[in-house]
Amino acid sequence: MTNFHYDVSKTIKLYAIAAVVFALYGGRVCPFMETLSTFEIFTHVGITFLTLTLVRHWVSSKELESRPNDLISLDTGLFFMFSLPLALYYNMSYDFPLESNVKVLIGMALFGFFTGTILQLDAKLHLFSQREHSTDDGILASQRQSLVKQMIMMMALLLVTLTTMLTMVAVKDIYWLEHNPARVLDGSGSISVIKEFIYITCVLGAYAGSILILWTRLMKKVLLSQECALMEVTQGQTHKRIPVFEHNELGSMASLTNKMLDSLQSSQDEVKRTRDVAILSLSALAESRDNETGAHILRTQEYIRVLAHELSKNERYQQLLTPNYIELLYKSAPLHDVGKVGVPDSVLLKPGKLTDEEFEVMKQHPEIGAKALSMAEKQLGTSSFLEIAKEISLSHHEKWDGSGYPNQLSGDDIPLSGRLMALADVYDALISKRVYKEAFSHEKARTIILDGKGSHFDPLLVDTFLTVEEQFVEIASHYQD
């Protein structure tokens, strides 16, 4: 069951407005009520509406399971129920004819409908703020209420109400003019009739306007929340779901969209798992032919993530280094040396220093890796992951001053991903034991990197490294060979 917000203050205000308007309305549509004094009418209506308000408060505050969840039905029913004793009182005390009693019943029911509609829309607005982020499909277990049908019904009721009330006013005025022919001759009767029509039109217009404003506000909130959720999805946040507010066309579309997003996220997760397996497999293949260990890959991954996260605080790189981009860097990093699978063992596994010819062969591995990833890109289509992996593979041996390889890029012409990997790769090579050297201490590696500032490495990245060097030490300690 839907538990609507009960706004005591607003309910009392709307009931008081309905009482005043009904008291004035009675004299406009019923010639017999017009014969009563203003004091009599307001006394009768005041007692009726005071009792009605107390009963409404009691019903709403009880929170009974059997309480109607439709405030329109509740208020219309209560207004009509209390119109019965009022009409009966007029019939017995003042000998009002049947048509006058019917006008009382119809009038009270109509004001109940207007009041209930306003209160229900207001309650829905309050309820929406609570459910704005809810994706609970349990709401769809309730009976479906078509938005289109609701709007058509509301417009039809407003038209019927306007027609009915104006007809009753016209009948009453005809009766009044028949019994006051002098008012026709002096023109005051026409003015009086026009005033009554204007009054009824203004009252109905005010109620109808309030209902349409609340309805529009509710629809705007629902549609805007769904639009915002979909915009977040288009920006890559596939975990985001569309809020399900009510069981109607919008609720059904939101639920179906959420199911589609569940399926999409499941497929995307599977693709990511497949990608990660492929990365690990290719990385393992490269490791199996090299003297480097699996810990080197894990460490360089972590170094890159730490550097990128710290660098993202710099205004220059805030837009590029988003959490999603940093995650792609982290995932792509293990493929930086995948091109080594194309280097002969005689060169790759040589324990001593390479000759100039052998080093030229070794310098080919960035291009070999980039070409392999380009072939994968042609087969699988362009993706951010493959693009970054290719950048890292091709440019991680470039140097800031242009003396690196394979393309002698310099400065900002070197992709940021390659600059990050260059520092991470060199640092890890320095602190790791190789067949041709012992492991250096962090202090010695730090000194070498500082010496390479502005020549080998991006000066800003060296400054960033100094900010997070303690984290580098922790990573190296955690992922030991």
C-alpha positions as CSV (number, residue, x, y, z in Angstrom):
1,M,0.0,0.0,0.0
2,T,1.1,3.5,-0.7
3,N,1.4,5.6,2.5
4,F,0.9,9.2,1.4
5,H,2.3,12.1,3.3
6,Y,-0.3,13.8,5.5
7,D,0.1,17.5,5.5
8,V,-2.1,18.7,8.4
9,S,-1.6,22.4,7.8
10,K,-2.3,22.2,4.0
11,T,-5.4,20.0,4.5
12,I,-6.9,22.4,7.1
13,K,-6.3,25.4,4.8
14,L,-7.8,23.7,1.7
15,Y,-10.8,22.5,3.8
16,A,-11.3,26.1,5.1
17,I,-11.1,27.5,1.6
18,A,-13.6,24.9,0.4
19,A,-16.0,25.9,3.2
20,V,-15.8,29.6,2.4
21,V,-16.2,29.1,-1.4
22,F,-19.0,26.6,-0.9
23,A,-20.9,29.1,1.4
24,L,-20.6,31.8,-1.3
25,Y,-21.3,29.2,-4.0
26,G,-24.6,28.2,-2.5
27,G,-26.2,31.6,-3.0
28,R,-24.9,31.7,-6.6
29,V,-26.5,28.4,-7.7
30,C,-29.5,27.9,-5.5
31,P,-32.3,30.5,-5.2
32,F,-33.5,28.9,-2.0
33,M,-30.1,29.2,-0.3
34,E,-30.0,32.7,-1.5
35,T,-33.0,33.4,0.8
36,L,-30.9,32.5,3.9
37,S,-28.9,35.1,5.7
38,T,-25.1,35.2,5.4
39,F,-24.9,34.3,9.1
40,E,-27.2,31.3,8.7
41,I,-25.3,29.9,5.7
42,F,-21.8,30.3,7.3
43,T,-23.1,28.8,10.5
44,H,-24.5,25.7,8.8
45,V,-21.4,25.3,6.5
46,G,-19.0,26.1,9.3
47,I,-20.4,23.4,11.6
48,T,-20.5,20.9,8.7
49,F,-16.9,21.6,7.6
50,L,-15.5,21.7,11.2
51,T,-16.9,18.2,11.8
52,L,-15.7,17.1,8.3
53,T,-12.2,18.4,9.0
54,L,-12.0,16.5,12.4
55,V,-13.2,13.3,10.8
56,R,-10.6,13.7,7.9
57,H,-7.8,14.3,10.5
58,W,-8.9,11.2,12.5
59,V,-8.9,9.0,9.3
60,S,-5.6,10.3,8.1
61,S,-3.8,10.1,11.4
62,K,-4.8,6.5,12.1
63,E,-2.7,5.0,9.3
64,L,-5.1,2.0,9.2
65,E,-4.2,-0.7,6.7
66,S,-7.7,-0.3,5.3
67,R,-7.4,3.4,4.7
68,P,-7.8,4.3,1.1
69,N,-4.6,5.2,-0.7
70,D,-6.4,7.5,-3.1
71,L,-6.9,10.9,-1.5
72,I,-9.3,12.0,-4.3
73,S,-11.7,9.2,-3.4
74,L,-11.2,9.8,0.3
75,D,-12.0,13.6,0.2
76,T,-14.7,13.3,-2.5
77,G,-16.4,10.6,-0.4
78,L,-16.2,12.5,2.9
79,F,-17.5,15.7,1.3
80,F,-20.4,13.9,-0.3
81,M,-21.1,12.0,3.0
82,F,-21.3,15.2,5.0
83,S,-23.4,16.9,2.3
84,L,-26.2,14.4,3.0
85,P,-27.0,15.7,6.6
86,L,-26.7,19.3,5.4
87,A,-29.1,18.7,2.5
88,L,-31.5,16.8,4.8
89,Y,-31.3,19.7,7.3
90,Y,-32.2,22.2,4.7
91,N,-35.0,20.0,3.4
92,M,-36.6,19.5,6.9
93,S,-36.0,23.0,8.3
94,Y,-36.5,25.2,5.3
95,D,-38.6,23.0,3.0
96,F,-35.9,23.1,0.2
97,P,-37.1,21.2,-2.9
98,L,-35.2,18.2,-4.3
99,E,-33.3,20.2,-6.9
100,S,-31.8,22.4,-4.2
101,N,-30.7,19.4,-2.2
102,V,-29.1,17.9,-5.4
103,K,-27.2,21.2,-5.9
104,V,-25.9,20.9,-2.3
105,L,-24.8,17.3,-2.9
106,I,-23.2,18.0,-6.2
107,G,-21.5,21.2,-5.0
108,M,-20.0,19.5,-1.9
109,A,-18.8,16.5,-4.0
110,L,-17.2,18.7,-6.6
111,F,-15.3,20.7,-3.9
112,G,-14.2,17.4,-2.3
113,F,-12.9,16.3,-5.7
114,F,-10.9,19.5,-6.2
115,T,-9.6,19.4,-2.7
116,G,-8.6,15.8,-2.8
117,T,-6.9,16.2,-6.2
118,I,-4.8,19.0,-4.9
119,L,-3.9,17.1,-1.7
120,Q,-3.1,13.9,-3.6
121,L,-0.8,15.7,-6.1
122,D,0.9,17.5,-3.3
123,A,1.4,14.2,-1.4
124,K,2.8,12.6,-4.6
125,L,5.3,15.4,-4.9
126,H,6.4,14.7,-1.3
127,L,6.5,11.0,-1.9
128,F,8.6,11.4,-5.0
129,S,11.3,13.2,-3.0
130,Q,11.5,10.0,-0.9
131,R,11.4,7.6,-3.8
132,E,13.5,9.7,-6.2
133,H,16.4,7.2,-6.1
134,S,14.2,4.1,-5.7
135,T,14.3,1.4,-8.4
136,D,12.0,-1.0,-6.5
137,D,9.9,-2.8,-9.0
138,G,7.5,-3.8,-6.2
139,I,5.6,-0.6,-7.0
140,L,4.6,-2.3,-10.2
141,A,2.7,-4.9,-8.3
142,S,-0.1,-2.4,-7.7
143,Q,-2.8,-1.7,-10.1
144,R,-1.6,0.2,-13.2
145,Q,-2.9,3.8,-13.5
146,S,-2.5,5.2,-17.0
147,L,-1.2,8.7,-17.2
148,V,-3.0,9.3,-20.4
149,K,-6.3,8.1,-19.0
150,Q,-5.8,10.2,-15.8
151,M,-5.2,13.3,-17.9
152,I,-8.2,12.7,-20.2
153,M,-10.4,12.0,-17.2
154,M,-9.2,15.1,-15.3
155,M,-9.9,17.3,-18.3
156,A,-13.3,15.7,-18.9
157,L,-14.2,16.2,-15.2
158,L,-13.1,19.8,-15.3
159,L,-15.2,20.4,-18.4
160,V,-18.2,18.6,-16.9
161,T,-17.8,20.5,-13.7
162,L,-17.6,23.8,-15.4
163,T,-20.6,23.0,-17.6
164,T,-22.7,21.7,-14.7
165,M,-22.0,24.6,-12.4
166,L,-22.6,27.2,-15.1
167,T,-25.8,25.4,-16.0
168,M,-27.0,25.5,-12.4
169,V,-26.2,29.2,-12.2
170,A,-28.1,29.8,-15.4
171,V,-31.1,27.9,-14.1
172,K,-31.0,29.7,-10.8
173,D,-30.7,33.1,-12.6
174,I,-33.6,32.4,-14.9
175,Y,-35.7,31.5,-11.8
176,W,-34.5,34.7,-10.1
177,L,-35.2,36.9,-13.1
178,E,-38.7,35.4,-13.6
179,H,-39.5,36.5,-10.0
180,N,-37.8,39.8,-10.3
181,P,-38.8,41.3,-13.7
182,A,-38.0,44.8,-12.6
183,R,-34.3,43.8,-12.4
184,V,-34.4,42.9,-16.1
185,L,-35.9,46.2,-17.1
186,D,-33.3,48.4,-15.2
187,G,-30.4,46.3,-16.3
188,S,-29.1,45.4,-12.8
189,G,-30.2,41.8,-13.4
190,S,-27.9,41.3,-16.3
191,I,-25.0,42.7,-14.3
192,S,-25.8,40.4,-11.4
193,V,-25.9,37.4,-13.7
194,I,-22.5,38.3,-15.3
195,K,-21.0,38.7,-11.9
196,E,-22.1,35.3,-10.8
197,F,-20.8,33.7,-14.0
198,I,-17.4,35.4,-13.5
199,Y,-17.3,34.3,-9.8
200,I,-18.0,30.6,-10.7
201,T,-15.5,30.8,-13.6
202,C,-12.8,32.3,-11.3
203,V,-13.4,29.7,-8.6
204,L,-13.2,26.8,-11.1
205,G,-10.3,28.4,-12.9
206,A,-8.3,28.7,-9.6
207,Y,-8.9,25.1,-8.7
208,A,-8.2,23.8,-12.2
209,G,-5.0,26.0,-12.4
210,S,-3.7,24.7,-9.1
211,I,-4.3,21.1,-10.2
212,L,-2.6,21.7,-13.5
213,I,0.4,23.4,-11.9
214,L,0.9,20.6,-9.4
215,W,0.5,18.0,-12.1
216,T,3.0,19.7,-14.3
217,R,5.5,20.1,-11.4
218,L,5.2,16.4,-10.6
219,M,5.7,15.3,-14.3
220,K,8.7,17.6,-14.6
221,K,10.3,16.1,-11.5
222,V,9.7,12.5,-12.7
223,L,10.9,13.2,-16.2
224,L,13.9,15.2,-15.1
225,S,15.0,12.5,-12.6
226,Q,14.8,9.9,-15.3
227,E,16.6,12.1,-17.8
228,C,19.4,12.8,-15.3
229,A,19.7,9.1,-14.6
230,L,19.9,8.3,-18.3
231,M,22.5,11.0,-18.8
232,E,24.7,9.4,-16.2
233,V,24.3,6.1,-17.9
234,T,25.4,7.6,-21.2
235,Q,28.5,8.9,-19.4
236,G,29.5,5.4,-18.6
237,Q,27.9,4.9,-15.2
238,T,26.0,1.7,-16.2
239,H,25.3,1.0,-12.5
240,K,22.8,3.9,-12.4
241,R,19.2,2.9,-12.6
242,I,16.0,4.8,-13.5
243,P,13.8,5.7,-10.6
244,V,10.4,3.9,-10.6
245,F,7.9,6.2,-9.0
246,E,4.4,4.8,-9.9
247,H,2.8,2.0,-11.9
248,N,2.1,3.9,-15.0
249,E,3.6,4.3,-18.5
250,L,6.6,6.1,-17.1
251,G,7.1,3.5,-14.3
252,S,6.8,0.6,-16.8
253,M,9.3,2.3,-19.2
254,A,11.7,2.9,-16.2
255,S,11.4,-0.7,-15.1
256,L,12.0,-2.1,-18.6
257,T,15.0,0.3,-19.1
258,N,16.4,-0.9,-15.8
259,K,16.2,-4.5,-16.9
260,M,17.9,-3.6,-20.2
261,L,20.6,-1.8,-18.1
262,D,21.0,-4.9,-15.9
263,S,21.6,-7.0,-19.1
264,L,23.9,-4.4,-20.5
265,Q,25.9,-4.2,-17.3
266,S,26.1,-8.0,-17.1
267,S,27.4,-8.1,-20.7
268,Q,29.9,-5.3,-20.0
269,D,31.1,-7.0,-16.8
270,E,31.7,-10.2,-18.9
271,V,33.6,-8.2,-21.5
272,K,35.7,-6.6,-18.8
273,R,36.5,-10.0,-17.3
274,T,37.4,-11.3,-20.7
275,R,39.6,-8.2,-21.3
276,D,41.3,-8.7,-17.9
277,V,42.0,-12.4,-18.7
278,A,43.4,-11.4,-22.1
279,I,45.7,-8.8,-20.5
280,L,46.9,-11.3,-17.9
281,S,47.5,-13.9,-20.6
282,L,49.4,-11.5,-22.9
283,S,51.4,-10.2,-19.9
284,A,52.2,-13.7,-18.8
285,L,53.4,-14.5,-22.3
286,A,55.7,-11.5,-22.3
287,E,57.0,-12.4,-18.8
288,S,57.7,-16.0,-19.8
289,R,60.2,-14.8,-22.3
290,D,61.8,-12.1,-20.2
291,N,63.9,-12.0,-17.0
292,E,61.2,-9.8,-15.3
293,T,58.8,-11.3,-12.8
294,G,55.1,-11.0,-12.4
295,A,55.6,-8.7,-9.5
296,H,57.1,-6.1,-11.9
297,I,53.7,-5.9,-13.7
298,L,51.8,-5.6,-10.5
299,R,54.1,-2.9,-9.1
300,T,54.1,-0.8,-12.3
301,Q,50.3,-1.0,-12.3
302,E,50.1,0.4,-8.8
303,Y,52.8,3.0,-9.5
304,I,50.8,4.4,-12.5
305,R,47.6,4.5,-10.5
306,V,49.2,6.4,-7.6
307,L,50.9,8.9,-9.9
308,A,47.7,9.4,-12.0
309,H,45.5,9.9,-8.9
310,E,47.9,12.5,-7.5
311,L,48.3,14.2,-10.9
312,S,44.5,14.4,-11.3
313,K,44.6,17.1,-8.5
314,N,46.5,19.3,-10.9
315,E,44.0,21.6,-12.8
316,R,45.8,21.0,-16.1
317,Y,44.9,17.2,-16.0
318,Q,41.6,17.2,-14.1
319,Q,39.5,16.7,-17.2
320,L,41.6,13.9,-18.6
321,L,42.4,11.9,-15.4
322,T,38.9,10.9,-14.5
323,P,38.4,7.8,-12.3
324,N,37.4,5.9,-15.4
325,Y,40.5,6.9,-17.3
326,I,42.8,6.1,-14.3
327,E,41.2,2.6,-14.2
328,L,41.9,2.2,-17.9
329,L,45.5,3.2,-17.3
330,Y,45.7,0.6,-14.5
331,K,44.3,-2.1,-16.6
332,S,46.4,-1.3,-19.7
333,A,49.7,-1.0,-17.9
334,P,50.6,-4.7,-17.9
335,L,50.8,-4.6,-21.7
336,H,53.6,-2.0,-21.9
337,D,56.2,-4.7,-22.8
338,V,54.0,-7.1,-24.8
339,G,56.1,-6.4,-27.8
340,K,59.0,-8.2,-26.2
341,V,57.4,-11.5,-27.5
342,G,58.8,-10.5,-30.9
343,V,62.4,-10.0,-29.7
344,P,64.7,-13.0,-30.2
345,D,65.8,-14.9,-27.1
346,S,69.4,-14.3,-27.9
347,V,68.8,-10.6,-27.3
348,L,66.0,-10.6,-24.7
349,L,67.6,-13.1,-22.4
350,K,71.2,-12.1,-22.8
351,P,72.7,-11.8,-19.3
352,G,75.3,-9.2,-20.2
353,K,75.3,-5.8,-21.8
354,L,73.7,-5.6,-25.3
355,T,75.8,-4.6,-28.3
356,D,74.7,-1.7,-30.4
357,E,73.1,-4.0,-33.0
358,E,71.3,-6.0,-30.3
359,F,70.1,-2.8,-28.7
360,E,68.6,-1.7,-32.0
361,V,66.7,-5.0,-32.1
362,M,65.5,-4.5,-28.5
363,K,64.3,-1.0,-29.4
364,Q,61.9,-2.5,-31.8
365,H,59.7,-4.0,-29.1
366,P,57.5,-0.8,-28.5
367,E,56.5,-0.8,-32.2
368,I,56.0,-4.6,-32.2
369,G,53.6,-4.3,-29.3
370,A,51.8,-1.3,-30.8
371,K,51.3,-3.1,-34.1
372,A,49.9,-6.2,-32.4
373,L,47.4,-4.1,-30.4
374,S,46.5,-2.2,-33.7
375,M,45.7,-5.5,-35.3
376,A,43.5,-6.3,-32.3
377,E,41.9,-2.9,-32.7
378,K,41.0,-3.6,-36.3
379,Q,39.4,-6.9,-35.5
380,L,37.6,-5.8,-32.3
381,G,36.9,-2.1,-33.1
382,T,38.3,1.0,-31.5
383,S,38.1,1.1,-27.7
384,S,39.5,3.3,-25.0
385,F,41.3,0.4,-23.4
386,L,43.1,-0.7,-26.7
387,E,44.0,3.0,-27.5
388,I,45.6,3.5,-24.1
389,A,47.4,0.2,-24.2
390,K,48.8,1.0,-27.7
391,E,49.9,4.5,-26.5
392,I,51.7,3.0,-23.5
393,S,53.4,0.3,-25.5
394,L,54.6,2.7,-28.2
395,S,55.7,5.6,-26.1
396,H,56.9,4.4,-22.7
397,H,60.5,4.5,-23.9
398,E,60.3,8.1,-25.2
399,K,62.1,10.8,-23.3
400,W,61.1,14.3,-22.4
401,D,64.1,15.8,-24.3
402,G,63.4,13.8,-27.5
403,S,66.3,11.3,-27.1
404,G,64.1,8.3,-26.5
405,Y,62.8,5.7,-29.0
406,P,61.1,4.6,-31.3
407,N,59.9,8.0,-32.6
408,Q,62.0,10.5,-30.7
409,L,59.0,12.3,-29.3
410,S,59.5,15.1,-26.9
411,G,57.6,17.1,-24.2
412,D,53.8,17.1,-24.4
413,D,54.0,15.3,-27.8
414,I,54.5,12.1,-25.7
415,P,51.1,10.8,-24.5
416,L,50.6,11.2,-20.8
417,S,50.0,7.5,-20.5
418,G,53.5,6.9,-21.9
419,R,55.1,9.5,-19.7
420,L,53.5,7.9,-16.6
421,M,54.7,4.4,-17.6
422,A,58.2,5.7,-18.4
423,L,58.7,6.9,-14.8
424,A,57.0,3.8,-13.2
425,D,59.0,1.4,-15.4
426,V,62.4,3.0,-14.8
427,Y,61.8,3.3,-11.1
428,D,60.9,-0.4,-10.8
429,A,63.8,-1.5,-13.0
430,L,66.1,0.5,-10.7
431,I,64.9,-1.1,-7.4
432,S,64.7,-4.6,-8.9
433,K,67.5,-7.1,-9.2
434,R,68.6,-8.1,-12.7
435,V,71.1,-10.6,-14.1
436,Y,73.3,-7.6,-15.0
437,K,72.9,-5.6,-11.8
438,E,71.9,-5.6,-8.1
439,A,68.7,-3.9,-6.8
440,F,69.2,-0.2,-6.0
441,S,67.8,1.4,-2.9
442,H,64.8,3.7,-3.0
443,E,67.2,6.7,-2.3
444,K,69.5,5.8,-5.2
445,A,66.5,5.3,-7.6
446,R,65.1,8.6,-6.4
447,T,68.4,10.4,-7.1
448,I,68.5,8.9,-10.6
449,I,64.9,10.0,-11.4
450,L,65.7,13.5,-10.1
451,D,68.7,13.6,-12.3
452,G,66.4,12.7,-15.2
453,K,64.0,15.6,-14.5
454,G,63.5,17.6,-17.7
455,S,65.6,15.2,-19.8
456,H,64.2,11.7,-19.4
457,F,61.1,12.5,-17.4
458,D,58.3,15.1,-17.4
459,P,59.3,17.6,-14.7
460,L,55.7,17.7,-13.4
461,L,55.6,13.9,-13.1
462,V,58.9,14.0,-11.1
463,D,57.4,16.5,-8.7
464,T,54.3,14.3,-8.4
465,F,56.6,11.3,-7.8
466,L,58.2,13.1,-4.9
467,T,54.8,13.8,-3.4
468,V,53.8,10.1,-3.4
469,E,57.3,8.4,-3.0
470,E,56.3,6.9,0.3
471,Q,53.5,5.1,-1.5
472,F,56.0,3.8,-4.1
473,V,58.1,2.4,-1.2
474,E,55.0,0.7,0.3
475,I,54.0,-0.8,-3.1
476,A,57.5,-2.1,-3.7
477,S,57.5,-3.7,-0.2
478,H,54.1,-5.3,-0.7
479,Y,54.8,-6.8,-4.2
480,Q,58.2,-8.2,-3.8
481,D,59.9,-10.6,-6.3
